[in-house]
Amino acid sequence: MKLGEFKEKTKKAVSKAGKKTVIATMAVFVIGIAVLLNLILASDAKVGTLSDELSEVAGLLGEENGVVSTESEEYFANIVLNRQSARDEAMAVLLSVTDSETAIEEVKNSAYSDMEQIAQDIESEANIETMILAKGFEQCIAVVNGKSANVIVKTEGLTPGEVAQISEIVYEECGILPSELKIIEKN
């Protein structure tokens, strides 16, 4: 199918269903994806090993056949790229909702709120990563999703003191309790 044909079919489908319905459906879809990611990332466990979490992370990242690179540098780079890609897609959908002249005001307000939360999460992640790296860890990735967080650190094994340091950093930065924090070790 050519791009022109696809655009034409999309226009017909949108006009048939109504722009408000399509925009509302897209907003619900984005929120559903956020909830799904939250369920995947949220856990009561404080510390998990890579072997326990590998399939979960692979699913989150969308890797084919659940295979995640065993090379540490590539692993961390893939997580950063996939996190950014998912955020970019979500922001694009939210921007289309806020820019729409036909969207319901309540849906637009919800989209603005979601965009603000994403921006806050991005800032919190950057601050958490910077502070954890300052504690001497070689690699670190933080994924904040509202009221829960995951931190992946490159380590041969965390001591209880290091777990406490990471938990404190996350709590001080974004108020997430240790019970809502998952720390994943990657060697």
Salt bridges, closest charged atoms under 4 A:
GLU53 OE1 - LYS182 NZ 3.19
GLU56 OE1 - LYS182 NZ 3.26
GLU125 OE1 - ARG83 NH1 3.48
GLU125 OE2 - ARG87 NH2 2.71
GLU129 OE2 - ARG83 NH1 2.89
GLU138 OE2 - LYS154 NZ 3.03
